Amino acid sequence: MDHPIQNQIGTVFIPVKNIEEARDWYSDILGLEKEGEIQFGHLYVLPMDGTGIVLDSKIYSEDSIFKAPAFHLNSKNIEEAFQFMKDKGVNLITEIEHGHYFNFADPDGNVLMVCKC
């Protein structure tokens, strides 16, 4: 019998102040085309491979931002990813730790991680 709740993460919601600016910033750092449209004036679904990311300006508040990484983005080359983010002027919270990962903040202050896969 199938279990009614699957052991998969479907989507991660990221609270953002300005949906248009967040769409542009995330699309830029992830190398994505700005596909689709902003839904209901506050949601933007990033076209991801695997688990989805939804940017949501309706849930944003100072209390809602991620103060520790809620998830990580994969990279095959952590040094290249770190330099890319540095060149983009992204707020890097850590250096590359243990040769494996680094943390950064998005323009809204959400702390996220890039991890070598």
ABEGO torsion letter per residue (X at the ends): XBBABBBBBABBBBBBABAAAAAAAAAAAAGBBBBEBBBGGABBBBBBBEBBBBBBAAABBAAABBABBABBBBBABAAAAAAAAAAAGBBBABBBBGGABBBBBBAAGBBBBBBBX
